[in-house]
Amino acid sequence: MKQPAWIMTGVALGALLTLAAGFPTAPAVIASVDLEKVYRSLDQIKASESKSLAVKDSLEKRLGSMNDDIRGLQEDLDSYQVGSAAHNEAQDKVILKAGDLSALQNFAELKMQSEQANTLRETYAAIRSTCATLSKEHKIDFILLDDTIPAITPSDVQGTMAQINGRRLLFSNPSLDITDLLIERMNADFRAANPTAAPAPAAAPAAAPAASATKG
């Protein structure tokens, strides 16, 4: 038996009301962050760069010492008569040391790339964690990466379109920006956890910006 139209309408309306009850009714609070500025300003990054420079300096010293060894072996090689047993032995030493040098050079390059990748990965994880903390403290629902700040670099049509397509925001209200607040919190946390590695304390952190609401 076919149900009256008003009954069907009531059922559908009830389903819609039930579905709507699960959606938020308050405006969403949104903030933005200039990620490039964050990476440029973090003590965590600066400390990691200092550590990487120390590793690089150590590797360069090892490479320099190995180059000196090869030059010494080459001088020995040149002093022997070609084809003699001493010359052949010295030649083998030069070849072996040159192979060690090449291996160390490859290791040094991979080591520095690994250090840089680890720094980026660990810093990004710290940024996300601190953003979550700030969101809870200031009742922020979304923190977006503001990709409207960097200028489009000159390129051909394909390169220009690739840069444009890679961006997600067309406009960002500066009053929503919490970049400085994020930097101050992360630097303060880093100094507290690494008192010997941290630089001199900066000025007192600025107050949190007033919450701005955008209809979600």
Buried (B, 14 or more C-beta within 10 A) or exposed (E): EEEEEEEEEEEEEEEEEEEEEEEEEEEEBBBBBBBBBBBEBBBBBBBBEEEBEEBBEEBEEBBEEBEEBBEEBBEBBEEBEEEEEEBEEBBEBBEEBBEEBEEBEEEBEEBBEEBEEEBEEEBEEBBEEBBEBBBEEBEBBEBEBBBBBEEEEEEEEEEEEEBEEEEEEEEBEEEBBBBBBBBBBBBBBBBEEEEEBBEEEEEEEEEBBEBBEEEE
